[in-house]
Amino acid sequence: MNELMKFIAAKDWDKLSEWLLGKIASVHRAGAEFAAIASNTPHIVFNEIESKSPIPLLSIVEATCNQAQKMGLKNVGLMGTKLTMEADFYKSPFISKGISVVVPSEEDQQLIHHKLFSEIELGIFKDSTREELLAIAKRMVEEKGIDSLILGCTELPLILTDSKFGIPFLNTTAIHSESIVTHCIS
């Protein structure tokens, strides 16, 4: 995680791509028939590495987009790391399927990112943090009319365990895992 975050903090996408491709090549040499990047933020380079990968890659973003489409969602909220919320790697696939992606305010994005790396990633789950995150989700429902919330960091479902406010919370980890199992079965 530290190595991955070093590339992301430096916005060194070439090194991140190279590093991930090295990991994919290793699992391919070990006999893997496909690979999955089981985190949201590294998907900023997914398209680049997918084109160079020796094996097919299963995307957490595409799996989540497909699930949103199956559910008939039209205006999804997105919480995740600052990069995930700022970049377009989530927004582009959704927009191409007629689904808008709404992110929290800049101030709320800062709070989410801070809580992810100072608490949640470290296994610290405070009720006060849960309430702050839920307050952000509620504002997004009330002010931006979101019909669902993508938990676009794999640790968010550890603290936001239940859907609220009459909208589904899309657990990207569970959705991606299910798509991987479906791929294996088929």
Buried (B, 14 or more C-beta within 10 A) or exposed (E): EEEBBEBBEEEEEEBBBBBBBEEBBEBBEEEBEBBBBBBBBBBBBBEBBBEEBEEEBBBBBBBBBBBBBEBEBBBBBBBBBBBBBBBEBBBEBBEEEEBBBBBBEEEBBEBBBEBBBEBBBEEEEEEEBBEBBBEBBEBBBEEBEBBBBBBBBBBBBBBBEEBEEEBBBBBBBBBBBEBBEEBEEE
